[in-house]
Amino acid sequence: MSNTANLSPSETVASIPAAVPARKPLSKKEIASDHPTWCPGCGDFAVLALYFKLIEKRQLWQEKITTVSGIGCSSRFPYFVQAHGAHYIHGRALSFASGISLSRPDLHVFVFGGDGDAFSIGGNHFTHTARKNIKLTYVVMDNWVYGLTKKQTSPTSPLGFKSKTDTWGALDYPINPMKQAIAAGATFVARTTHSNPNHVLQMMEAASDHDGFSFIECLSECVEFYDGAFDASNPRKGGKFNLVPANHDVTDEQAAYKLADEAFPGYFGVFYKNNKPTKNAKEAAVSANAMEKLKGLKDWQVLQKTFDRMK
Amino acid sequence: MSDTAITTPPAGGAPRSSEISEAVIRIAGNSQDGIQAIGGFLARLAGRSEQEVMTFMTIPSTISGGPSIFQVRIGSGEVLSAGDEADVLLAFYQHSYDGHLASLKKHGIVLYDSDHVEPNAELQKDYNHVGIAISSLTVEAIGGTGKDKGKNIFSLGLLAKMFDLNVPKLEKLIGERFGGKDVSVLNNALTAFHAGYNHSLGHVIETFKFVEAERKTSSQVVMNGNEALAYGMIAAGVRFGAAYPITPWSDVMEIMRRELPKYGGTFIQCEDEIASVSMALGASYAGRVAVTGSSGPGISLKAEALGWGVMAEVPLVVINVQRGGPSTGLPTMVEQSDLNQAIYGSHGDSPRVVLAPADVEECFYLSIEAVNIARRYNVPVMILSDQAIATRIEAFDEPNLEKLCQDITPDLTPVEDYKPYDLNTPDGTVKRVVPGTQVKSGQYPIAGGLEHDEFGHPTGSPKLHALMNAKRRKKLQALAATLPAPKVYGPPEGSVLLVGWGSTRGPLQEAVDRARAAGDSVSSLHIKYINPLPPGLESIFSGFNHVLVVEMNDEGLYGYGQLGGLLRARFCDPKIRGLNKTDGLTFKVREILERAKANVTDAMHKL
């Protein structure tokens, strides 16, 4: 290393050939961990498989991503991924993930969860993470029912859905996740369904490319407690898979809201996208500005300046 | 109160000057009068004069207005509490005069604003009355329309004259406070100050001069407890925090929000308490110990997440600036009633660390210790401060920041393999490997709330749950073994041992001094490490006939208070009894001694 001592870091990197051969992209085998605990036929399998595909295709390394979830069937997700991850508490996955995102700009944070996590117990965090535009990708596997606790009404259950907590059929008007996301200020809002894997991957890729809070609602059928819920969106079951019209302007909030208002099966694709500055960038700018004024001082010297004023 | 305090009744004729070693000044007015500013100036001046200082304040929980006081005790010797009785009362309004005259010692001086206060003729003989038209004289001096503006600084001038305070130093302090604003603001402040200083105090009273302070060792810094916590966190290397505003915690987050960017960090104001503890845990999980904080009601909301921190073994520092509870309770008053919550407030068996600073200086140092315990043992650490320390201004020796400040940036060097919940380490701890680190074995850690195996993957094994529970407990037992035994204040054997924690240390030690001066066998013990408890308590207790646990909380269903109950459960010693109160105010020294005497007498009768 002695011959490089006088070089600046960039010169050093440029002039020395990489000692390590380029890393092979991770294979599905390397990225898969525990066998999923989901029921056979669950839509979540598709989402997991496509997450693996995304990692493979985009050559994401295990030390560059973190997978976070809350509580629910779908939230078992991180255990099935062989990478750094956290299985946090019910409804608070977004807040936890925000802590990672804001303190570690080198990581891409992916959050997976269900409709209960996102829109019921964690509804407040969904709104505020969206409005703060914190850089992370949030995939909500929406199955319109509470599966882990065995068939109670969810915030997205349609009116009249018979569950153990509404034996006569759901009385509460369901939340529309897309409208919720657009209204909250999410800067990337997309909708997809587990029954169209290629489309899921497309949406995941677009979401992970977005610099900001990217939200995907992915319909993911619960074959055990809400069999056939999404048949109307699945051509193989006689339904219709409608792509977002080609002439839709993704920067038009009103148009996105109108798309979201369409009756089921509605549309699939990117509804809304807006490149406004992220919370991450804004906080970094505040810090850079503050540090500029204290250039050359060590941390203890900065604190000393403050203490000197308290004498 | 020491004998050298102001005790001389006024002499007729010309004012005379006498030397004093300490003084207690109570300033009573409304919350918007800027009386905290007068107190702050006095405290800061004392700090710069190598004097000891301690303050005490009450503020109403209303947004603007309402009676408020600020008490400052300045001493050339050691100052342990804010003082039981005032030597001088500065009263701005009738309610200040009526409500606080009783806090003035007999023949003390009441300086009142004669524009607003009608003194009580019957009390003229008990207290030295000095009426000055503070409001109109201030307007006369600086003009203007703001009807009450500047009278605090005018009054500071009066006090400066009365106590022969160092005028150039005060002018400098005023300059630092108002210097950043419009030049006319500073000029007005200085004019008001000099008008007060030059105003005749009349011929009825004497002036005082503090004897030179003994200590000249190093320079001092002056701050309140919340400032000390915030700067302690920064010194400890914390660069991320998240919280939601709540009194009396908010200024810790305000300071960190303002200061952390200077160090490349950030503090996030969240939508609620749960989001903030979660965000802090996320940042901690990602590598660098983070902080969240609140007051009692907010801590309740964080409880589930703290259980996750214990389960997933993710370090975190949680600050609780306690106030009166339960529920919204007494938001601006002091209580020590969150000790049980701090230790037990979660579900399942979730052992975590609880520390309690005794004064402002300890807020600073304990913050660093809390961060290091959290890192070393991978566990949430709760710091139990309270409203009294939060708002109390003290001067303490300037810390050696170059030595103390630490860098806790995570190490992302690739590792061969990693077992996050290894059951075979000597004290149950492992060095965390955080996101961003390559694990060459290809087996990555999952931090989860489900009971898990050594790699973090879920298990339903009854045996593993028992082993992991034991592991989480053993970490705290290992920590306990490293803690120093607390030192008894006063002789290690005797009749009565007063045991306290948190902000009561000063009054308890002063109570010991006073009791011993009167020939009573009283010592005190202060417990800083609440959970786990330090070793050596049993042998300390064995040296006394009565162990009275003095706490600002209710005596509880069984009569022992919260720390008292813990000590009873731990040591099964019937001589441990509680001395509790919940009036939302700090303990007065006299109060402790009277209550202790009654308690002991009562216990003797029962024998």
Interface residues (C-beta under 8 A of the other chain):
Chain A: E30 S33 D34 W61 Q62 E63 K64 T66 V68 I71 P78 Y79 Q82 A83 H84 G85 A86 H87 Y88 I89 R92 S95 F96 A97 S98 G99 I100 S101 L102 S103 R104 D106 L107 N124 H125 T127 H128 E283 V286 S287 N289 A290 M291 L294 K298 D299 W300 Q301 V302 L303 Q304 T306 F307 R309 M310 K311
Chain B: R44 G47 R48 E176 S219 Q220 V221 V222 M223 E227 Y231 I234 A235 R239 F240 A242 E259 L260 P261 K262 Y263 G264 G265 T266 I268 C270 E271 D272 I274 A275 S276 S278 M279 A280 L281 G282 A283 S284 Y285 A286 G287 R288 A290 E304 A305 W308 A312 E398 P399 L401 E402 L404 C405 D407 L412 P414 V434 P435 G436 T437 Q438 V439 G442 Q443 Y444 P445 I446 A447 G448 G449 L450 H457 P458
